Structure formats: structure tokens, C-alpha cells
Amino acid sequence: MSYLRFPPVRGAVWTGYTCTHPDHRGRGIARAVKLQSLAQAAELGVPFVFTDNDSENAPMLHINERLGYGPRPGLVGLLNRVDK
């Protein structure tokens, strides 16, 4: 599964999520569906698509790098644990 997240008025388009069932990983499915999402964005005239990634998910990092995604300088991700 992969889909595009469009802002309601204006702003960046993001890949909302890309995933493959664990039983079917390693077959190129995630790459294929992410490519399909990017093809849909291109058909709609979207100039850029952003994505984010769990830093420990090496397979998805590899896919994103191979598809041409690059780091965004100055981007800081923050996390707050609320169930203390």
C-alpha cells in the first residue's frame, strides 16, 4: 500500500505511507506501489513529493534513496512520550 497525502488548500504533497505485508516483503512490491504513487503525482502535475522514514527501516531507506529522495537540510523531527 502507498498513497499520497494532499494538503486541503496548499502546501507539500507527501507519500502518506508505504508498506507491504511481512509475508510478501523482499519482492519489490513496496517499490512498485511507491512508483505508482509517484506516477499518479506526475499525472496530476505535482512537481515534488515529500516522504519521511523511520531511521531504522533500512529496506525503506534504500528504496527511497534509489527513487531519488534526498535529505531535507534543517528538518528536525521531535517526539514526546506522553504515557509516563
Secondary structure as GFF3:
##gff-version 3
##sequence-region A 1 84
A	DSSP	beta_strand	2	5	.	.	.	ID=ss1
A	DSSP	beta_strand	13	18	.	.	.	ID=ss2
A	DSSP	three_ten_helix	22	24	.	.	.	ID=ss3
A	DSSP	alpha_helix	29	43	.	.	.	ID=ss4
A	DSSP	beta_strand	49	50	.	.	.	ID=ss5
A	DSSP	alpha_helix	58	66	.	.	.	ID=ss6
###
